[in-house]
Amino acid sequence: MSAPEDEQDEHAPLWPPLLVTLGVLLLATEARQQTLVLTALATLVALPTVWRVLTRRWVRGDVIRGLGAGFIASHVPLLLGACSTLDRPECRIRLCLDGVLSAAPFIPWAALLGTLLYWAWSGPPAGRHER
């Protein structure tokens, strides 16, 4: 059987605006316009995320799982900062904190992005049946 139309529309991607934004991104990259490139990249993330957050059907536990995803994502900059010091021999024996601390300003942004991306792209949890 096929899924109801409203459920199919809920998960339908926004192809026309995404393709236009991707085209703008490619043209801006070719023209070396850094501001336009960053704007197009932000739009590629924000447009489907905001659309899905506003139109999705929320189930119990979505907020807690989204915050958990944000907490996990907040550790990605720390891990990347620690990995950036691995090319120095003295940092292989013990962790050099300069790489970790240089990534600290990105922690809140990574947490926000992780939370929004979870809320935007996750499906309902497996094993849940609506009554």
C-alpha positions in Angstrom: 0.0 0.0 0.0 1.1 3.5 -0.6 1.5 6.1 2.2 -1.1 8.8 2.6 -0.4 11.9 0.5 0.1 14.2 3.5 2.9 12.0 4.8 4.6 12.0 1.5 4.4 15.8 1.3 5.8 16.0 4.8 9.1 14.3 3.7 9.3 15.8 0.2 12.5 17.7 -0.4 12.4 21.3 -1.6 14.1 20.5 -4.9 13.6 23.8 -6.8 14.9 26.2 -4.1 17.7 23.8 -3.3 18.8 23.5 -6.9 18.7 27.2 -7.4 20.8 27.8 -4.2 23.2 25.1 -5.4 23.5 26.9 -8.7 24.2 30.2 -7.0 26.8 28.5 -4.8 28.6 27.1 -7.9 28.5 30.5 -9.7 29.7 32.3 -6.6 32.5 29.8 -6.1 33.6 30.3 -9.7 33.5 34.1 -9.3 35.4 33.8 -6.0 32.7 35.9 -4.1 33.3 34.7 -0.5 30.3 36.5 1.0 27.9 35.0 -1.6 29.5 31.5 -1.1 28.9 31.6 2.6 25.4 32.9 2.2 24.6 30.1 -0.3 26.1 27.5 2.0 24.0 28.8 4.9 20.9 28.8 2.8 21.6 25.2 1.7 21.5 24.2 5.4 18.9 26.6 6.7 16.2 26.3 4.0 15.4 22.6 4.4 16.0 22.7 8.1 13.6 25.5 8.8 11.0 24.0 6.4 11.2 20.6 8.1 11.1 21.9 11.6 8.1 24.0 10.9 6.1 21.4 8.9 7.0 18.1 10.7 4.7 16.2 12.9 6.3 16.2 16.4 6.1 13.1 18.5 6.9 12.7 22.2 10.6 12.7 22.9 11.7 14.7 19.9 12.9 17.7 22.0 15.1 15.5 24.2 16.5 13.5 21.3 17.3 16.7 19.5 19.1 18.2 22.5 21.0 15.0 22.8 22.0 15.2 19.1 23.2 18.8 19.8 25.2 17.7 22.8 26.9 15.0 20.7 27.5 17.4 17.8 29.0 20.0 20.2 32.0 17.7 20.7 32.9 17.6 17.0 34.9 20.9 17.1 36.8 19.6 20.1 37.7 16.4 18.4 38.7 18.2 15.2 40.8 20.6 17.3 42.6 17.7 19.0 43.2 16.0 15.7 44.7 19.2 14.3 47.6 18.8 16.7 48.5 15.3 15.8 51.1 16.3 13.3 53.3 17.6 16.1 55.3 14.8 17.8 55.0 16.3 21.3 51.2 16.2 21.0 51.1 12.5 20.2 52.2 11.5 23.8 49.9 13.9 25.6 47.1 16.2 24.3 48.1 19.7 23.4 45.4 22.0 24.6 46.0 24.8 22.0 44.2 22.9 19.3 41.3 22.0 21.5 41.0 25.6 22.8 41.2 27.1 19.3 38.0 25.1 18.4 36.1 26.2 21.5 34.3 29.2 19.9 32.6 26.7 17.5 31.0 24.5 20.2 27.7 26.4 20.5 27.3 26.6 16.7 28.0 22.9 16.3 25.4 22.1 19.0 22.8 24.3 17.4 23.5 22.9 14.0 23.3 19.3 15.4 20.0 19.9 17.1 18.4 21.6 14.1 19.7 18.9 11.7 18.3 16.2 13.9 14.9 17.9 14.2 14.9 18.5 10.4 15.9 15.2 9.0 15.1 12.5 11.6 12.1 10.3 11.1 9.8 9.1 13.9 11.5 6.6 16.3 11.3 3.0 15.3 8.8 0.8 17.1 6.4 3.6 17.9 2.8 3.2 16.8 0.4 6.1 17.0 -2.9 5.5 18.6 
